């Protein structure tokens, strides 16, 4: 079978690969192996720096050559690891054996027993995966989301003065401004984004069951907790969980997935709102030459970008939900269920990036149809009833709500003339009448 996207099982590796190819650097099998090599090499260097007797003879000038193993990690290196894994049937052990070969090449054979010294596989996995996610969010997720936020801010400024009929419960409501409605989503996203940035990238590093049993037995005079904290927090740039079983408890990772899902939920809400505005003809869409909206109806220009985004965000949230619910649960000191699940952390990120790009594409197509927006305002003069009855309340007018309810709930359409007649019939001063008659659906907009 040919190695191309036509044969991909997942659309993120097939149909959508050009939208998420940059994520291969963080979430592919190649990336996972490379991150494991990084952890193992840096761990060995950290051991050398605490002056263990058996490592005193090492020439520290070799450290740059060791770092080159992961800095220059190649496809042929990854294939060698996979070749070893076919024998070991253990992915992390295969990385250790690969590094043993590299140590031989660098004339460091005398020190290769300190590769993976005292560690269990999860010390490597539970530092690699949070580092992968950290780097992917930093280099891809945050910049793409910031691009989307910037676009929304731009549109909210551009549309700041466009009066818009609001809808609550699907019914006409007090008018608003189009730009303000966009700012609602900006604020919601930025609040969650700030929360997301506060969540630590937690990592487990403590030996077979988290107690440094082997480390302490071999070197009882070393403060292994302090060593691990320095290594994980400073050298790897993560946040070491202090008390664990064999695996990271994943609570902070679950919090991160929950926050990522909330941002997606906000964007689903945004996508549905724009879809609805398009269906109400508040927006027209730019037509790209050659594109087809419907295979049967030539007149249609479907809001496919917002639909694509909604679908991808939903898929992402399904993954985030399972990751968040499953990963913090492990039988006793560990079971293997986390291992197969955590390999999928790149899947929801990929679907999310596809959605970001689809929303941006959809926003770029929008053309405000002010005629349709204004027509709806003109046809719904009853929405200024709230303003009229509030002024009447201020003036002590008896039962203004009931008076306005009787006017606005009749079957007769409320028009500017109807309101004028109603206002002129009120027993209030001419000054108040003038104030009321100045109200329209186009200026009853509240704060800007």
Phi, psi and omega in degrees: 000136184292147180269076174215175189293343178298335184254010179290138178282319180264139178296336179288341174257001181236263185306321187256012188301326181292343180270342186229014185302330181295341180283347177302330181297340186241329191239001178283168174299321176302314181297316181299316179298316181298317179295323177296318177299317178303311181299313183297317180294313181295327177294316179300316179298320179297321177297319179299328185278356176256011170061045171297140185307319184286351180247005182295332186280352184289140177275113186293351175293345179283349185300322179295323176296323177294318180294331178296339179299317178270330179294325181252023183300130188243170176298322179295326176296315180297320178295326177294319177299316180294326177295317177295321181299328178298336177269312184285333188055033180211117189291320181287321177297326178297323177295318178300314180294323176300317180291328174301317178298318179295323178296321177299317180295330182265012181059039178244027185301328182294345186246003190287347175290348178266004167288128179063028185296121176071005186266159165250165185304324185288340172297328179276315180293317184280003165254326181292311185296313177296327177293320177299313181294317178304312183291323179294318179293317182295317188266339183235307186296305183299314179299320179292320178291322178297323176300318180293316178299317179300320179294318179296320177296319178300315181291323180296327176287316180298324184256019187300327187256011180274112177292140186220133174290122177279160177226121172240135186058026180077005183248153177304136182224177183311133185299157180222192175241140181301318180298321179296322180295330176287323180296334176304314182290324178301312181297315181300315181295315184294325176298313180292324179297319177297319178296319180300318182293340181276347184280126181291150172273087187286146181219143175264135175204102184191021178086189193308312179234025173089006186250004184057035183307305184293319180300311184292325178295317183286321184223080185293344183267357178272136174278091187289330177295314179297319178301311183295323178296316177297316183296310185286313186285318186264314185282320180265345178074029178246191180233110187284126172288132190279326184232113184220172169268215178291338184235160170300142182281350171067011183296316178291326177296319177298319178299321179295315179296321178297319180291319176300321179292323179295319177299318177297320180297319176300319181286332171296316178300315178299314182298320180292323179296313179295321176303316181292317177300322177295318180294332177275359180069020174290335175234142163259167181238138176298139182258128177265128183305131177094342181284148180246129179276320181216142180288343184243333187242099186299337185283346192277138167237096188283148178280056191293332182294319179287328176291317177300316180298313181301316180296315181291323177294324177294316177299314180302316182292330175297318176294312180302320180298316179291317179301316182292322183280326186272314190301323181288356182253123178213134183294126179049232185279343166171152162232179189267001187296330180294329187297315181284331182285316186292340177297344183265011185296336179284340184296308179293329177297319179297312179298326179293316179296322176302317181294317178305313184291326178292318179297316178301317179298317179296317180297323180293340181273346191287137172233120181296129177258082187296332178299315181292319179297313181293325180297318179295321177296315181296329182274002185225057180294343181296343185286350175269004179301324179302314181296318181297313183290333178291318176296319179296324175298316179302324183274000179077020180292137185289128173049053182294327180300314181295323179295317180288325179297317180297323181289315191272347182258007175284163180287344180286135180294134178276126183236173175303323180293319178302314180295321180298316178298318181297314182296317182293340179276351184282145178272071178225169182291161178297328179296315179293319178300319179297320179297316181293318182292345178280349180283138172217164175297345183269344180238355176274076193238357178072199182290153183269000000 
